[in-house]
């Protein structure tokens, strides 16, 4: 198990993950893909799938979605 900001992060094999893009994707390749793996949520850049995905707990993912929905998280 590795750590991120002193928080344990489980090692998860993403090689068999079922990656999905949003149905709102414009098709230009500049998308983020998401996969639900072993109780965690992984995201990756669809332009460069050779780079490792980022892994979040379900609680972190729900907090992100809530902030994006209610306007707490805004574009820079």
N, CA, C and O atoms as a Maestro MAE file, in Angstrom:
{
 s_m_m2io_version
 :::
 2.0.0
}

f_m_ct {
 s_m_title
 :::
 protein
 m_atom[304] {
  # First column is atom index #
  i_m_mmod_type
  r_m_x_coord
  r_m_y_coord
  r_m_z_coord
  i_m_residue_number
  s_m_chain_name
  s_m_pdb_residue_name
  s_m_pdb_atom_name
  i_m_atomic_number
  :::
  1 25 0.852 -1.175 0.000 1 A "UNK " " N  " 7
  2 3 0.000 0.000 0.000 1 A "UNK " " CA " 6
  3 2 0.896 1.235 0.000 1 A "UNK " " C  " 6
  4 15 1.844 1.308 0.782 1 A "UNK " " O  " 8
  5 25 0.611 2.198 -0.859 2 A "UNK " " N  " 7
  6 3 1.364 3.438 -0.891 2 A "UNK " " CA " 6
  7 2 0.591 4.505 -0.113 2 A "UNK " " C  " 6
  8 15 -0.496 4.239 0.399 2 A "UNK " " O  " 8
  9 25 1.156 5.711 -0.026 3 A "UNK " " N  " 7
  10 3 0.475 6.790 0.693 3 A "UNK " " CA " 6
  11 2 0.376 8.021 -0.190 3 A "UNK " " C  " 6
  12 15 1.195 8.225 -1.086 3 A "UNK " " O  " 8
  13 25 -0.629 8.834 0.070 4 A "UNK " " N  " 7
  14 3 -0.822 10.111 -0.598 4 A "UNK " " CA " 6
  15 2 -1.262 11.086 0.487 4 A "UNK " " C  " 6
  16 15 -2.293 10.883 1.128 4 A "UNK " " O  " 8
  17 25 -0.477 12.150 0.693 5 A "UNK " " N  " 7
  18 3 -0.772 13.095 1.773 5 A "UNK " " CA " 6
  19 2 -0.964 12.367 3.097 5 A "UNK " " C  " 6
  20 15 -1.878 12.675 3.863 5 A "UNK " " O  " 8
  21 25 -0.084 11.391 3.358 6 A "UNK " " N  " 7
  22 3 -0.095 10.593 4.583 6 A "UNK " " CA " 6
  23 2 -1.327 9.704 4.722 6 A "UNK " " C  " 6
  24 15 -1.573 9.141 5.789 6 A "UNK " " O  " 8
  25 25 -2.097 9.578 3.653 7 A "UNK " " N  " 7
  26 3 -3.286 8.721 3.641 7 A "UNK " " CA " 6
  27 2 -2.942 7.455 2.884 7 A "UNK " " C  " 6
  28 15 -2.404 7.530 1.780 7 A "UNK " " O  " 8
  29 25 -3.244 6.278 3.456 8 A "UNK " " N  " 7
  30 3 -2.937 5.050 2.719 8 A "UNK " " CA " 6
  31 2 -3.772 4.932 1.447 8 A "UNK " " C  " 6
  32 15 -4.976 5.188 1.450 8 A "UNK " " O  " 8
  33 25 -3.121 4.548 0.384 9 A "UNK " " N  " 7
  34 3 -3.785 4.346 -0.902 9 A "UNK " " CA " 6
  35 2 -3.547 2.899 -1.313 9 A "UNK " " C  " 6
  36 15 -2.398 2.482 -1.461 9 A "UNK " " O  " 8
  37 25 -4.610 2.132 -1.500 10 A "UNK " " N  " 7
  38 3 -4.418 0.728 -1.865 10 A "UNK " " CA " 6
  39 2 -3.824 0.585 -3.263 10 A "UNK " " C  " 6
  40 15 -4.052 1.418 -4.141 10 A "UNK " " O  " 8
  41 25 -3.063 -0.482 -3.447 11 A "UNK " " N  " 7
  42 3 -2.543 -0.798 -4.772 11 A "UNK " " CA " 6
  43 2 -3.657 -1.506 -5.531 11 A "UNK " " C  " 6
  44 15 -4.138 -2.552 -5.095 11 A "UNK " " O  " 8
  45 25 -4.061 -0.954 -6.642 12 A "UNK " " N  " 7
  46 3 -5.157 -1.511 -7.429 12 A "UNK " " CA " 6
  47 2 -4.658 -1.722 -8.850 12 A "UNK " " C  " 6
  48 15 -4.057 -0.828 -9.444 12 A "UNK " " O  " 8
  49 25 -4.905 -2.891 -9.382 13 A "UNK " " N  " 7
  50 3 -4.525 -3.210 -10.757 13 A "UNK " " CA " 6
  51 2 -5.553 -2.605 -11.708 13 A "UNK " " C  " 6
  52 15 -6.705 -3.039 -11.738 13 A "UNK " " O  " 8
  53 25 -5.140 -1.607 -12.481 14 A "UNK " " N  " 7
  54 3 -6.045 -0.933 -13.412 14 A "UNK " " CA " 6
  55 2 -5.957 -1.492 -14.826 14 A "UNK " " C  " 6
  56 15 -6.622 -0.991 -15.733 14 A "UNK " " O  " 8
  57 25 -5.141 -2.527 -15.021 15 A "UNK " " N  " 7
  58 3 -4.945 -3.061 -16.366 15 A "UNK " " CA " 6
  59 2 -6.212 -3.695 -16.949 15 A "UNK " " C  " 6
  60 15 -6.361 -3.761 -18.169 15 A "UNK " " O  " 8
  61 25 -7.110 -4.153 -16.102 16 A "UNK " " N  " 7
  62 3 -8.352 -4.761 -16.596 16 A "UNK " " CA " 6
  63 2 -9.571 -3.892 -16.318 16 A "UNK " " C  " 6
  64 15 -10.708 -4.345 -16.456 16 A "UNK " " O  " 8
  65 25 -9.335 -2.643 -15.925 17 A "UNK " " N  " 7
  66 3 -10.450 -1.742 -15.603 17 A "UNK " " CA " 6
  67 2 -11.306 -1.470 -16.841 17 A "UNK " " C  " 6
  68 15 -10.796 -1.401 -17.959 17 A "UNK " " O  " 8
  69 25 -12.593 -1.320 -16.627 18 A "UNK " " N  " 7
  70 3 -13.530 -0.970 -17.703 18 A "UNK " " CA " 6
  71 2 -13.671 0.553 -17.717 18 A "UNK " " C  " 6
  72 15 -14.507 1.114 -17.008 18 A "UNK " " O  " 8
  73 25 -12.849 1.212 -18.526 19 A "UNK " " N  " 7
  74 3 -12.833 2.673 -18.600 19 A "UNK " " CA " 6
  75 2 -14.018 3.186 -19.405 19 A "UNK " " C  " 6
  76 15 -14.378 2.608 -20.431 19 A "UNK " " O  " 8
  77 25 -14.627 4.281 -18.932 20 A "UNK " " N  " 7
  78 3 -15.777 4.883 -19.627 20 A "UNK " " CA " 6
  79 2 -15.571 6.386 -19.770 20 A "UNK " " C  " 6
  80 15 -14.996 7.041 -18.900 20 A "UNK " " O  " 8
  81 25 -16.053 6.912 -20.884 21 A "UNK " " N  " 7
  82 3 -16.062 8.359 -21.106 21 A "UNK " " CA " 6
  83 2 -17.483 8.859 -20.924 21 A "UNK " " C  " 6
  84 15 -18.444 8.100 -21.053 21 A "UNK " " O  " 8
  85 25 -17.602 10.117 -20.630 22 A "UNK " " N  " 7
  86 3 -18.914 10.738 -20.508 22 A "UNK " " CA " 6
  87 2 -19.638 10.709 -21.846 22 A "UNK " " C  " 6
  88 15 -19.011 10.829 -22.899 22 A "UNK " " O  " 8
  89 25 -20.939 10.552 -21.808 23 A "UNK " " N  " 7
  90 3 -21.736 10.633 -23.028 23 A "UNK " " CA " 6
  91 2 -21.740 12.059 -23.573 23 A "UNK " " C  " 6
  92 15 -22.155 12.286 -24.710 23 A "UNK " " O  " 8
  93 25 -21.284 13.013 -22.778 24 A "UNK " " N  " 7
  94 3 -21.200 14.408 -23.207 24 A "UNK " " CA " 6
  95 2 -19.845 14.728 -23.833 24 A "UNK " " C  " 6
  96 15 -19.577 15.879 -24.179 24 A "UNK " " O  " 8
  97 25 -18.993 13.719 -23.980 25 A "UNK " " N  " 7
  98 3 -17.671 13.907 -24.575 25 A "UNK " " CA " 6
  99 2 -17.811 14.431 -25.997 25 A "UNK " " C  " 6
  100 15 -18.675 13.988 -26.753 25 A "UNK " " O  " 8
  101 25 -16.948 15.383 -26.351 26 A "UNK " " N  " 7
  102 3 -17.041 15.982 -27.686 26 A "UNK " " CA " 6
  103 2 -16.367 15.134 -28.759 26 A "UNK " " C  " 6
  104 15 -16.512 15.422 -29.947 26 A "UNK " " O  " 8
  105 25 -15.645 14.110 -28.370 27 A "UNK " " N  " 7
  106 3 -15.011 13.251 -29.352 27 A "UNK " " CA " 6
  107 2 -13.681 13.766 -29.871 27 A "UNK " " C  " 6
  108 15 -13.125 13.187 -30.804 27 A "UNK " " O  " 8
  109 25 -13.152 14.850 -29.287 28 A "UNK " " N  " 7
  110 3 -11.880 15.399 -29.753 28 A "UNK " " CA " 6
  111 2 -10.675 14.782 -29.043 28 A "UNK " " C  " 6
  112 15 -9.541 15.197 -29.283 28 A "UNK " " O  " 8
  113 25 -10.903 13.807 -28.182 29 A "UNK " " N  " 7
  114 3 -9.815 13.133 -27.493 29 A "UNK " " CA " 6
  115 2 -9.392 13.789 -26.199 29 A "UNK " " C  " 6
  116 15 -8.566 13.236 -25.472 29 A "UNK " " O  " 8
  117 25 -9.930 14.944 -25.894 30 A "UNK " " N  " 7
  118 3 -9.568 15.660 -24.668 30 A "UNK " " CA " 6
  119 2 -10.564 15.325 -23.568 30 A "UNK " " C  " 6
  120 15 -11.320 16.185 -23.115 30 A "UNK " " O  " 8
  121 25 -10.555 14.090 -23.155 31 A "UNK " " N  " 7
  122 3 -11.547 13.624 -22.189 31 A "UNK " " CA " 6
  123 2 -10.881 12.981 -20.983 31 A "UNK " " C  " 6
  124 15 -9.710 12.603 -21.013 31 A "UNK " " O  " 8
  125 25 -11.652 12.875 -19.946 32 A "UNK " " N  " 7
  126 3 -11.258 12.124 -18.774 32 A "UNK " " CA " 6
  127 2 -12.105 10.864 -18.773 32 A "UNK " " C  " 6
  128 15 -13.310 10.914 -19.021 32 A "UNK " " O  " 8
  129 25 -11.471 9.737 -18.495 33 A "UNK " " N  " 7
  130 3 -12.183 8.470 -18.410 33 A "UNK " " CA " 6
  131 2 -12.243 8.050 -16.947 33 A "UNK " " C  " 6
  132 15 -11.364 8.392 -16.157 33 A "UNK " " O  " 8
  133 25 -13.271 7.318 -16.600 34 A "UNK " " N  " 7
  134 3 -13.464 6.863 -15.223 34 A "UNK " " CA " 6
  135 2 -13.669 5.353 -15.215 34 A "UNK " " C  " 6
  136 15 -14.240 4.785 -16.146 34 A "UNK " " O  " 8
  137 25 -13.198 4.719 -14.156 35 A "UNK " " N  " 7
  138 3 -13.406 3.281 -13.961 35 A "UNK " " CA " 6
  139 2 -13.665 3.042 -12.478 35 A "UNK " " C  " 6
  140 15 -13.052 3.678 -11.621 35 A "UNK " " O  " 8
  141 25 -14.569 2.126 -12.187 36 A "UNK " " N  " 7
  142 3 -14.882 1.757 -10.815 36 A "UNK " " CA " 6
  143 2 -14.240 0.405 -10.555 36 A "UNK " " C  " 6
  144 15 -14.622 -0.602 -11.152 36 A "UNK " " O  " 8
  145 25 -13.247 0.392 -9.647 37 A "UNK " " N  " 7
  146 3 -12.425 -0.796 -9.434 37 A "UNK " " CA " 6
  147 2 -12.247 -1.046 -7.934 37 A "UNK " " C  " 6
  148 15 -11.791 -0.170 -7.198 37 A "UNK " " O  " 8
  149 25 -12.605 -2.227 -7.503 38 A "UNK " " N  " 7
  150 3 -12.348 -2.666 -6.130 38 A "UNK " " CA " 6
  151 2 -12.774 -1.640 -5.082 38 A "UNK " " C  " 6
  152 15 -12.030 -1.381 -4.136 38 A "UNK " " O  " 8
  153 25 -13.948 -1.059 -5.237 39 A "UNK " " N  " 7
  154 3 -14.466 -0.097 -4.272 39 A "UNK " " CA " 6
  155 2 -13.863 1.285 -4.374 39 A "UNK " " C  " 6
  156 15 -14.154 2.150 -3.548 39 A "UNK " " O  " 8
  157 25 -13.027 1.509 -5.378 40 A "UNK " " N  " 7
  158 3 -12.403 2.808 -5.591 40 A "UNK " " CA " 6
  159 2 -12.815 3.346 -6.955 40 A "UNK " " C  " 6
  160 15 -13.406 2.638 -7.770 40 A "UNK " " O  " 8
  161 25 -12.488 4.613 -7.182 41 A "UNK " " N  " 7
  162 3 -12.775 5.247 -8.465 41 A "UNK " " CA " 6
  163 2 -11.448 5.712 -9.050 41 A "UNK " " C  " 6
  164 15 -10.681 6.416 -8.393 41 A "UNK " " O  " 8
  165 25 -11.187 5.317 -10.282 42 A "UNK " " N  " 7
  166 3 -9.964 5.712 -10.972 42 A "UNK " " CA " 6
  167 2 -10.323 6.634 -12.127 42 A "UNK " " C  " 6
  168 15 -11.352 6.455 -12.780 42 A "UNK " " O  " 8
  169 25 -9.470 7.622 -12.376 43 A "UNK " " N  " 7
  170 3 -9.654 8.491 -13.539 43 A "UNK " " CA " 6
  171 2 -8.330 8.544 -14.292 43 A "UNK " " C  " 6
  172 15 -7.259 8.379 -13.708 43 A "UNK " " O  " 8
  173 25 -8.424 8.778 -15.606 44 A "UNK " " N  " 7
  174 3 -7.224 8.921 -16.420 44 A "UNK " " CA " 6
  175 2 -7.521 9.847 -17.589 44 A "UNK " " C  " 6
  176 15 -8.676 10.098 -17.933 44 A "UNK " " O  " 8
  177 25 -6.452 10.344 -18.185 45 A "UNK " " N  " 7
  178 3 -6.519 11.212 -19.356 45 A "UNK " " CA " 6
  179 2 -6.648 10.335 -20.591 45 A "UNK " " C  " 6
  180 15 -5.776 9.505 -20.846 45 A "UNK " " O  " 8
  181 25 -7.705 10.498 -21.355 46 A "UNK " " N  " 7
  182 3 -7.927 9.641 -22.520 46 A "UNK " " CA " 6
  183 2 -6.918 9.902 -23.642 46 A "UNK " " C  " 6
  184 15 -6.765 9.063 -24.530 46 A "UNK " " O  " 8
  185 25 -6.229 11.044 -23.619 47 A "UNK " " N  " 7
  186 3 -5.241 11.352 -24.653 47 A "UNK " " CA " 6
  187 2 -3.964 10.547 -24.463 47 A "UNK " " C  " 6
  188 15 -3.237 10.305 -25.427 47 A "UNK " " O  " 8
  189 25 -3.681 10.128 -23.229 48 A "UNK " " N  " 7
  190 3 -2.442 9.396 -22.955 48 A "UNK " " CA " 6
  191 2 -2.727 8.299 -21.930 48 A "UNK " " C  " 6
  192 15 -2.445 8.452 -20.741 48 A "UNK " " O  " 8
  193 25 -3.285 7.203 -22.409 49 A "UNK " " N  " 7
  194 3 -3.685 6.127 -21.502 49 A "UNK " " CA " 6
  195 2 -2.492 5.339 -20.960 49 A "UNK " " C  " 6
  196 15 -2.666 4.466 -20.109 49 A "UNK " " O  " 8
  197 25 -1.288 5.636 -21.442 50 A "UNK " " N  " 7
  198 3 -0.105 4.963 -20.900 50 A "UNK " " CA " 6
  199 2 0.279 5.526 -19.530 50 A "UNK " " C  " 6
  200 15 0.998 4.877 -18.770 50 A "UNK " " O  " 8
  201 25 -0.195 6.723 -19.220 51 A "UNK " " N  " 7
  202 3 0.088 7.310 -17.909 51 A "UNK " " CA " 6
  203 2 -0.795 6.650 -16.854 51 A "UNK " " C  " 6
  204 15 -1.893 6.186 -17.160 51 A "UNK " " O  " 8
  205 25 -0.322 6.609 -15.638 52 A "UNK " " N  " 7
  206 3 -1.126 5.952 -14.594 52 A "UNK " " CA " 6
  207 2 -2.398 6.736 -14.279 52 A "UNK " " C  " 6
  208 15 -2.432 7.962 -14.381 52 A "UNK " " O  " 8
  209 25 -3.425 6.014 -13.902 53 A "UNK " " N  " 7
  210 3 -4.661 6.661 -13.478 53 A "UNK " " CA " 6
  211 2 -4.532 7.166 -12.057 53 A "UNK " " C  " 6
  212 15 -3.643 6.745 -11.318 53 A "UNK " " O  " 8
  213 25 -5.407 8.056 -11.682 54 A "UNK " " N  " 7
  214 3 -5.477 8.552 -10.312 54 A "UNK " " CA " 6
  215 2 -6.574 7.782 -9.595 54 A "UNK " " C  " 6
  216 15 -7.632 7.521 -10.169 54 A "UNK " " O  " 8
  217 25 -6.328 7.421 -8.355 55 A "UNK " " N  " 7
  218 3 -7.254 6.584 -7.614 55 A "UNK " " CA " 6
  219 2 -7.845 7.357 -6.448 55 A "UNK " " C  " 6
  220 15 -7.120 8.006 -5.694 55 A "UNK " " O  " 8
  221 25 -9.160 7.288 -6.302 56 A "UNK " " N  " 7
  222 3 -9.867 7.979 -5.231 56 A "UNK " " CA " 6
  223 2 -10.777 6.997 -4.506 56 A "UNK " " C  " 6
  224 15 -11.248 6.019 -5.086 56 A "UNK " " O  " 8
  225 25 -11.015 7.273 -3.235 57 A "UNK " " N  " 7
  226 3 -11.990 6.472 -2.500 57 A "UNK " " CA " 6
  227 2 -13.382 6.879 -2.976 57 A "UNK " " C  " 6
  228 15 -13.552 7.926 -3.601 57 A "UNK " " O  " 8
  229 25 -14.357 6.056 -2.680 58 A "UNK " " N  " 7
  230 3 -15.737 6.381 -3.058 58 A "UNK " " CA " 6
  231 2 -16.174 7.682 -2.392 58 A "UNK " " C  " 6
  232 15 -16.866 8.489 -3.013 58 A "UNK " " O  " 8
  233 25 -15.779 7.899 -1.134 59 A "UNK " " N  " 7
  234 3 -16.151 9.138 -0.432 59 A "UNK " " CA " 6
  235 2 -15.530 10.367 -1.097 59 A "UNK " " C  " 6
  236 15 -16.193 11.394 -1.242 59 A "UNK " " O  " 8
  237 25 -14.268 10.266 -1.499 60 A "UNK " " N  " 7
  238 3 -13.616 11.380 -2.189 60 A "UNK " " CA " 6
  239 2 -14.307 11.677 -3.510 60 A "UNK " " C  " 6
  240 15 -14.514 12.839 -3.860 60 A "UNK " " O  " 8
  241 25 -14.661 10.634 -4.240 61 A "UNK " " N  " 7
  242 3 -15.326 10.810 -5.528 61 A "UNK " " CA " 6
  243 2 -16.690 11.475 -5.347 61 A "UNK " " C  " 6
  244 15 -17.039 12.388 -6.096 61 A "UNK " " O  " 8
  245 25 -17.452 11.026 -4.367 62 A "UNK " " N  " 7
  246 3 -18.773 11.623 -4.115 62 A "UNK " " CA " 6
  247 2 -18.641 13.084 -3.694 62 A "UNK " " C  " 6
  248 15 -19.465 13.914 -4.080 62 A "UNK " " O  " 8
  249 25 -17.610 13.408 -2.903 63 A "UNK " " N  " 7
  250 3 -17.380 14.800 -2.510 63 A "UNK " " CA " 6
  251 2 -17.051 15.657 -3.729 63 A "UNK " " C  " 6
  252 15 -17.538 16.782 -3.849 63 A "UNK " " O  " 8
  253 25 -16.225 15.128 -4.635 64 A "UNK " " N  " 7
  254 3 -15.898 15.851 -5.864 64 A "UNK " " CA " 6
  255 2 -17.151 16.099 -6.702 64 A "UNK " " C  " 6
  256 15 -17.400 17.223 -7.137 64 A "UNK " " O  " 8
  257 25 -17.936 15.046 -6.926 65 A "UNK " " N  " 7
  258 3 -19.151 15.196 -7.730 65 A "UNK " " CA " 6
  259 2 -20.121 16.183 -7.097 65 A "UNK " " C  " 6
  260 15 -20.739 16.989 -7.793 65 A "UNK " " O  " 8
  261 25 -20.254 16.119 -5.771 66 A "UNK " " N  " 7
  262 3 -21.129 17.063 -5.082 66 A "UNK " " CA " 6
  263 2 -20.671 18.496 -5.262 66 A "UNK " " C  " 6
  264 15 -21.484 19.386 -5.512 66 A "UNK " " O  " 8
  265 25 -19.358 18.726 -5.136 67 A "UNK " " N  " 7
  266 3 -18.819 20.070 -5.315 67 A "UNK " " CA " 6
  267 2 -18.960 20.569 -6.737 67 A "UNK " " C  " 6
  268 15 -19.214 21.752 -6.959 67 A "UNK " " O  " 8
  269 25 -18.798 19.683 -7.697 68 A "UNK " " N  " 7
  270 3 -18.958 20.068 -9.099 68 A "UNK " " CA " 6
  271 2 -20.417 20.386 -9.406 68 A "UNK " " C  " 6
  272 15 -20.708 21.282 -10.199 68 A "UNK " " O  " 8
  273 25 -21.322 19.660 -8.784 69 A "UNK " " N  " 7
  274 3 -22.751 19.857 -9.024 69 A "UNK " " CA " 6
  275 2 -23.281 21.121 -8.355 69 A "UNK " " C  " 6
  276 15 -24.053 21.868 -8.956 69 A "UNK " " O  " 8
  277 25 -22.864 21.360 -7.103 70 A "UNK " " N  " 7
  278 3 -23.424 22.506 -6.376 70 A "UNK " " CA " 6
  279 2 -22.652 23.808 -6.588 70 A "UNK " " C  " 6
  280 15 -23.027 24.840 -6.031 70 A "UNK " " O  " 8
  281 25 -21.586 23.775 -7.381 71 A "UNK " " N  " 7
  282 3 -20.842 24.988 -7.700 71 A "UNK " " CA " 6
  283 2 -19.715 25.307 -6.740 71 A "UNK " " C  " 6
  284 15 -19.043 26.327 -6.898 71 A "UNK " " O  " 8
  285 25 -19.491 24.451 -5.738 72 A "UNK " " N  " 7
  286 3 -18.399 24.659 -4.798 72 A "UNK " " CA " 6
  287 2 -17.056 24.594 -5.523 72 A "UNK " " C  " 6
  288 15 -16.137 25.349 -5.204 72 A "UNK " " O  " 8
  289 25 -16.944 23.702 -6.489 73 A "UNK " " N  " 7
  290 3 -15.737 23.580 -7.307 73 A "UNK " " CA " 6
  291 2 -15.995 24.359 -8.594 73 A "UNK " " C  " 6
  292 15 -16.962 24.104 -9.312 73 A "UNK " " O  " 8
  293 25 -15.113 25.306 -8.866 74 A "UNK " " N  " 7
  294 3 -15.272 26.122 -10.077 74 A "UNK " " CA " 6
  295 2 -14.042 26.018 -10.951 74 A "UNK " " C  " 6
  296 15 -12.943 25.738 -10.471 74 A "UNK " " O  " 8
  297 25 -14.236 26.244 -12.224 75 A "UNK " " N  " 7
  298 3 -13.100 26.264 -13.155 75 A "UNK " " CA " 6
  299 2 -12.188 27.421 -12.816 75 A "UNK " " C  " 6
  300 15 -12.659 28.481 -12.404 75 A "UNK " " O  " 8
  301 25 -10.863 27.231 -12.985 76 A "UNK " " N  " 7
  302 3 -9.920 28.355 -12.724 76 A "UNK " " CA " 6
  303 2 -10.084 29.455 -13.755 76 A "UNK " " C  " 6
  304 15 -9.385 30.466 -13.696 76 A "UNK " " O  " 8
  :::
 }
 m_bond[303] {
  # First column is bond index #
  i_m_from
  i_m_to
  i_m_order
  :::
  1 1 2 1
  2 2 3 1
  3 3 4 2
  4 3 5 1
  5 5 6 1
  6 6 7 1
  7 7 8 2
  8 7 9 1
  9 9 10 1
  10 10 11 1
  11 11 12 2
  12 11 13 1
  13 13 14 1
  14 14 15 1
  15 15 16 2
  16 15 17 1
  17 17 18 1
  18 18 19 1
  19 19 20 2
  20 19 21 1
  21 21 22 1
  22 22 23 1
  23 23 24 2
  24 23 25 1
  25 25 26 1
  26 26 27 1
  27 27 28 2
  28 27 29 1
  29 29 30 1
  30 30 31 1
  31 31 32 2
  32 31 33 1
  33 33 34 1
  34 34 35 1
  35 35 36 2
  36 35 37 1
  37 37 38 1
  38 38 39 1
  39 39 40 2
  40 39 41 1
  41 41 42 1
  42 42 43 1
  43 43 44 2
  44 43 45 1
  45 45 46 1
  46 46 47 1
  47 47 48 2
  48 47 49 1
  49 49 50 1
  50 50 51 1
  51 51 52 2
  52 51 53 1
  53 53 54 1
  54 54 55 1
  55 55 56 2
  56 55 57 1
  57 57 58 1
  58 58 59 1
  59 59 60 2
  60 59 61 1
  61 61 62 1
  62 62 63 1
  63 63 64 2
  64 63 65 1
  65 65 66 1
  66 66 67 1
  67 67 68 2
  68 67 69 1
  69 69 70 1
  70 70 71 1
  71 71 72 2
  72 71 73 1
  73 73 74 1
  74 74 75 1
  75 75 76 2
  76 75 77 1
  77 77 78 1
  78 78 79 1
  79 79 80 2
  80 79 81 1
  81 81 82 1
  82 82 83 1
  83 83 84 2
  84 83 85 1
  85 85 86 1
  86 86 87 1
  87 87 88 2
  88 87 89 1
  89 89 90 1
  90 90 91 1
  91 91 92 2
  92 91 93 1
  93 93 94 1
  94 94 95 1
  95 95 96 2
  96 95 97 1
  97 97 98 1
  98 98 99 1
  99 99 100 2
  100 99 101 1
  101 101 102 1
  102 102 103 1
  103 103 104 2
  104 103 105 1
  105 105 106 1
  106 106 107 1
  107 107 108 2
  108 107 109 1
  109 109 110 1
  110 110 111 1
  111 111 112 2
  112 111 113 1
  113 113 114 1
  114 114 115 1
  115 115 116 2
  116 115 117 1
  117 117 118 1
  118 118 119 1
  119 119 120 2
  120 119 121 1
  121 121 122 1
  122 122 123 1
  123 123 124 2
  124 123 125 1
  125 125 126 1
  126 126 127 1
  127 127 128 2
  128 127 129 1
  129 129 130 1
  130 130 131 1
  131 131 132 2
  132 131 133 1
  133 133 134 1
  134 134 135 1
  135 135 136 2
  136 135 137 1
  137 137 138 1
  138 138 139 1
  139 139 140 2
  140 139 141 1
  141 141 142 1
  142 142 143 1
  143 143 144 2
  144 143 145 1
  145 145 146 1
  146 146 147 1
  147 147 148 2
  148 147 149 1
  149 149 150 1
  150 150 151 1
  151 151 152 2
  152 151 153 1
  153 153 154 1
  154 154 155 1
  155 155 156 2
  156 155 157 1
  157 157 158 1
  158 158 159 1
  159 159 160 2
  160 159 161 1
  161 161 162 1
  162 162 163 1
  163 163 164 2
  164 163 165 1
  165 165 166 1
  166 166 167 1
  167 167 168 2
  168 167 169 1
  169 169 170 1
  170 170 171 1
  171 171 172 2
  172 171 173 1
  173 173 174 1
  174 174 175 1
  175 175 176 2
  176 175 177 1
  177 177 178 1
  178 178 179 1
  179 179 180 2
  180 179 181 1
  181 181 182 1
  182 182 183 1
  183 183 184 2
  184 183 185 1
  185 185 186 1
  186 186 187 1
  187 187 188 2
  188 187 189 1
  189 189 190 1
  190 190 191 1
  191 191 192 2
  192 191 193 1
  193 193 194 1
  194 194 195 1
  195 195 196 2
  196 195 197 1
  197 197 198 1
  198 198 199 1
  199 199 200 2
  200 199 201 1
  201 201 202 1
  202 202 203 1
  203 203 204 2
  204 203 205 1
  205 205 206 1
  206 206 207 1
  207 207 208 2
  208 207 209 1
  209 209 210 1
  210 210 211 1
  211 211 212 2
  212 211 213 1
  213 213 214 1
  214 214 215 1
  215 215 216 2
  216 215 217 1
  217 217 218 1
  218 218 219 1
  219 219 220 2
  220 219 221 1
  221 221 222 1
  222 222 223 1
  223 223 224 2
  224 223 225 1
  225 225 226 1
  226 226 227 1
  227 227 228 2
  228 227 229 1
  229 229 230 1
  230 230 231 1
  231 231 232 2
  232 231 233 1
  233 233 234 1
  234 234 235 1
  235 235 236 2
  236 235 237 1
  237 237 238 1
  238 238 239 1
  239 239 240 2
  240 239 241 1
  241 241 242 1
  242 242 243 1
  243 243 244 2
  244 243 245 1
  245 245 246 1
  246 246 247 1
  247 247 248 2
  248 247 249 1
  249 249 250 1
  250 250 251 1
  251 251 252 2
  252 251 253 1
  253 253 254 1
  254 254 255 1
  255 255 256 2
  256 255 257 1
  257 257 258 1
  258 258 259 1
  259 259 260 2
  260 259 261 1
  261 261 262 1
  262 262 263 1
  263 263 264 2
  264 263 265 1
  265 265 266 1
  266 266 267 1
  267 267 268 2
  268 267 269 1
  269 269 270 1
  270 270 271 1
  271 271 272 2
  272 271 273 1
  273 273 274 1
  274 274 275 1
  275 275 276 2
  276 275 277 1
  277 277 278 1
  278 278 279 1
  279 279 280 2
  280 279 281 1
  281 281 282 1
  282 282 283 1
  283 283 284 2
  284 283 285 1
  285 285 286 1
  286 286 287 1
  287 287 288 2
  288 287 289 1
  289 289 290 1
  290 290 291 1
  291 291 292 2
  292 291 293 1
  293 293 294 1
  294 294 295 1
  295 295 296 2
  296 295 297 1
  297 297 298 1
  298 298 299 1
  299 299 300 2
  300 299 301 1
  301 301 302 1
  302 302 303 1
  303 303 304 2
  :::
 }
}
